[in-house]
Amino acid sequence: MYGDAKTADNPKDAGALSGSVMKDPKVMEARFNAAQAQLAGHASVEARIAALGYCFGGAVVLNTARAGADLAAVAGFHASLGLNTPAPAPGTVKAKILVLNGADDPFVKREQYEALRKDFDAAKAEYRVIEYPGAVHAFTSPEATELGQKFNLPLSYDAQVDREAKAEALKLFGANLQK
């Protein structure tokens, strides 16, 4: 999603790269659509397509769903809710949406949840938001606690929440990816 095969190994670079994508929704959408088209054309793909993302990737899949992408379902894990696509019109959102975030994640502000719910309610989208008490950002990543200490960031792995969130996503995908 960063473009030109760019990667990041630290929060500063990751923030700059993700920020450059998020400031231009057309670039984000074009990159996502290219990946979806590549996947849809693969011989092993026989059913509907879903998307999941973590952090910046969570923001990408949520924005893509808001824009009306032809997806069965999307799940955002510790998803950034800095949404940059226009509020969807009623009937625009095709995907079933699941947001799986830590209730104590300081990177996601209460007003972002409110804006997300307002937009999805107005669009009559099917969505669920689960906030896990005590969980912070990156709760699915076993390296999160160490990286949080290294970069002085509020990151922490939570094995129980990781299992619960992944189980919720599997339920969503299982229910919506049937032929």
C-alpha positions in Angstrom: 0.0 0.0 0.0 2.9 2.4 0.5 3.8 2.1 -3.2 7.0 1.3 -5.1 7.7 -1.7 -2.8 8.4 0.6 0.1 8.5 -0.8 3.6 9.1 0.7 7.1 10.8 -0.7 10.1 10.1 2.2 12.5 7.1 4.3 13.5 8.4 7.5 12.0 8.8 6.0 8.5 5.6 4.0 8.8 3.7 7.2 9.7 5.1 9.2 6.9 4.4 6.5 4.3 0.9 5.7 5.6 0.2 9.4 5.9 1.1 10.0 2.2 -1.4 7.3 1.2 -4.2 8.5 3.5 -4.0 12.1 2.3 -4.9 10.9 -1.3 -7.9 8.6 -1.2 -7.6 8.1 -5.0 -4.1 6.6 -4.6 -5.3 4.4 -1.7 -8.3 3.2 -3.7 -6.3 2.5 -6.9 -3.7 0.5 -5.0 -6.3 -1.5 -3.1 -8.3 -2.1 -6.4 -5.1 -3.3 -8.1 -4.5 -5.9 -5.3 -8.1 -7.0 -5.4 -8.1 -7.4 -9.1 -4.9 -9.5 -8.9 -6.4 -11.7 -6.2 -9.7 -12.1 -8.1 -7.8 -13.3 -11.2 -6.0 -16.0 -9.3 -7.0 -19.5 -10.2 -7.6 -20.5 -6.6 -10.2 -17.8 -6.0 -13.6 -19.3 -6.4 -15.7 -17.2 -4.0 -16.4 -13.7 -2.9 -13.5 -11.7 -1.6 -13.1 -10.2 1.9 -10.4 -7.9 3.2 -8.7 -7.5 6.6 -6.2 -5.0 7.8 -4.2 -4.1 10.8 -3.7 -0.4 12.0 -3.1 1.5 8.7 -4.3 -1.5 6.8 -7.5 -1.5 8.9 -8.1 2.1 7.8 -7.5 1.1 4.2 -10.1 -1.7 4.3 -12.6 0.5 6.2 -12.2 3.3 3.7 -12.5 0.9 0.8 -15.7 -0.5 2.1 -17.0 3.0 2.7 -16.3 3.8 -1.0 -18.5 0.8 -2.1 -15.9 -1.8 -3.0 -17.2 -5.1 -4.1 -16.2 -7.0 -0.9 -18.2 -9.5 1.1 -16.8 -8.4 4.4 -14.0 -6.4 6.0 -12.3 -6.6 9.4 -10.1 -4.0 10.8 -7.8 -5.0 13.7 -6.6 -2.1 15.9 -7.7 -0.1 13.0 -6.9 3.6 12.6 -10.3 5.4 12.3 -8.9 8.5 10.6 -11.2 7.9 7.7 -10.6 9.9 4.6 -13.3 8.9 2.1 -16.5 10.8 1.8 -19.4 9.7 4.0 -21.1 6.8 2.1 -24.6 7.3 0.7 -27.3 4.8 1.8 -26.9 1.5 0.1 -23.3 2.2 -1.0 -21.5 0.0 1.5 -21.7 -3.6 0.3 -19.4 -5.3 2.7 -20.3 -6.5 6.2 -17.9 -4.5 8.5 -16.2 -5.5 11.7 -13.9 -3.2 13.7 -11.8 -4.9 16.4 -10.0 -2.4 18.6 -8.6 -2.0 22.0 -10.8 0.1 24.2 -7.7 1.7 25.7 -5.9 2.4 22.4 -4.8 6.0 22.7 -4.4 6.3 18.9 -8.1 6.1 18.3 -10.2 9.0 19.6 -13.8 8.7 20.9 -15.0 11.2 18.3 -13.6 8.9 15.6 -15.8 6.1 16.8 -18.8 8.5 16.9 -18.1 9.7 13.3 -17.7 6.1 12.0 -21.0 5.0 13.6 -22.8 8.1 12.4 -21.6 7.5 8.8 -22.4 3.8 8.8 -25.8 4.3 10.4 -26.7 6.9 7.8 -25.5 4.6 5.1 -27.5 1.7 6.5 -24.3 -0.3 6.5 -24.1 -3.6 8.4 -21.3 -3.2 10.9 -20.1 -4.1 14.4 -17.5 -2.4 16.6 -15.9 -4.4 19.3 -13.7 -2.6 21.8 -11.7 -4.9 24.1 -11.3 -3.5 27.6 -7.7 -3.2 28.7 -6.3 -3.7 25.2 -4.2 -1.1 23.5 -2.8 -0.7 20.0 -1.2 -3.7 18.2 -2.8 -6.3 20.5 -2.5 -9.0 17.8 1.2 -8.7 17.4 3.5 -10.9 19.6 6.3 -8.3 19.0 4.2 -5.4 20.1 5.2 -5.1 23.7 8.9 -5.2 22.8 8.4 -2.7 20.0 6.4 -0.4 22.3 9.3 -0.4 24.8 11.9 0.2 22.0 10.0 3.1 20.5 8.3 4.4 23.7 4.8 3.8 22.3 1.7 2.4 23.9 1.8 -1.0 22.1 1.2 -4.3 23.9 0.4 -7.8 22.8 -2.7 -9.4 24.4 -2.9 -13.1 23.6 -6.5 -13.5 24.9 -7.8 -10.5 23.0 -5.8 -11.6 19.9 -7.6 -15.0 20.0 -11.0 -13.5 20.7 -10.7 -10.9 17.9 -9.5 -13.4 15.3 -12.4 -15.7 16.3 -14.8 -12.9 15.6 -13.2 -12.2 12.2 -13.4 -15.9 11.3 -17.1 -15.9 12.2 -17.6 -12.8 9.9 -15.8 -14.3 7.0 -17.3 -17.8 7.4 -20.8 -16.3 7.3 -20.1 -14.0 4.3 -17.8 -15.9 2.0 -20.1 -18.8 1.2 -20.6 -19.5 -2.5 
